[in-house]
Amino acid sequence: MTKQEILSNIKDEALNNKIPILQDDSLEAIKMILRISKPKKILEIGTAVGYSAIHFIKCLEEINVQCKLKTIEINEVNYNKALKNIQDMELNSSIEVIKADAREYLINIDEKKEQYDIIFIDAAKGQYLIFLENAIRLVKNGGIIIADNVLFKGMVLSDYNEHKNRTAVNRLRKYLSIINDDKRLKSTLLNIGDGLAISIVNKNDI
Ligand SMILES: C[S@@+](CC[C@H](N)C(=O)[O-])C[C@H]1O[C@@H](n2cnc3c(N)ncnc32)[C@H](O)[C@@H]1O
């Protein structure tokens, strides 16, 4: 099997198993950002089965950019599947998967020792504010924070107020208001996929 076929199988298997992977249009938008910014270090919060991480590294390899990607996954089944997929794609030297709750893991990263060009937030929506706080701390000056699912099936910009998703929706609303108001961030919201927020961080602008 070619690597392209393996990647295509990873996608099909994830969709069949209802694993929420990055949608095609959001993936293409992020790949464009990667091609322009040529990151050397990426941090991903929410690995699932490694689909987005593999795409990001393959995209950068195509333009001869050597990038290291660290990705964090809380779910053991997903974590093990991600390890296997990354192994099958022979990308172990570029992608490191951490089995952890990102809320705890991120807090323990020392920003003086570890800084990232791009941080991609794609995990539990109710935790985006904690992820953002840490992402601002861990991203390099001039780096980019990208968050997927910020429109949460249209609920975030509607008058949705039902009990079921209220906390997550309210936190995503707060996420959007912070990236709009925080002077360190220049942000845009793309109405593609499930909503993609992109923020460029300038820490000198505080
Ligand atoms: C939307 S999926 C990630 C999709 C992946 N980025 C892709 O596009 O291929 C979200 C993942 O985040 C994981 N997750 C949720 N909360 C987490 C947390 N606090 N720490 C680490 N992973 C978490 C879930 O188990 C799930 O696998």
The ligand as an ORCA input file, in Angstrom:
! r2SCAN-3c Opt
* xyz 0 1
  C     -11.986     16.342     17.497
  S     -11.006     15.035     18.082
  C      -9.395     15.412     17.447
  C      -9.320     15.231     15.951
  C      -7.930     15.314     15.370
  N      -7.276     16.567     15.698
  C      -8.012     15.178     13.876
  O      -8.482     16.126     13.210
  O      -7.597     14.133     13.355
  C     -10.814     15.450     19.782
  C      -9.944     14.516     20.605
  O      -9.560     15.210     21.791
  C      -9.478     14.280     22.850
  N      -9.591     15.056     24.092
  C     -10.688     15.606     24.649
  N     -10.368     16.266     25.779
  C      -9.040     16.114     25.954
  C      -8.116     16.542     26.947
  N      -8.501     17.266     28.008
  N      -6.820     16.221     26.800
  C      -6.404     15.486     25.729
  N      -7.235     15.052     24.758
  C      -8.534     15.356     24.871
  C     -10.629     13.325     22.577
  O     -10.427     12.089     23.221
  C     -10.619     13.229     21.050
  O      -9.882     12.118     20.612
*
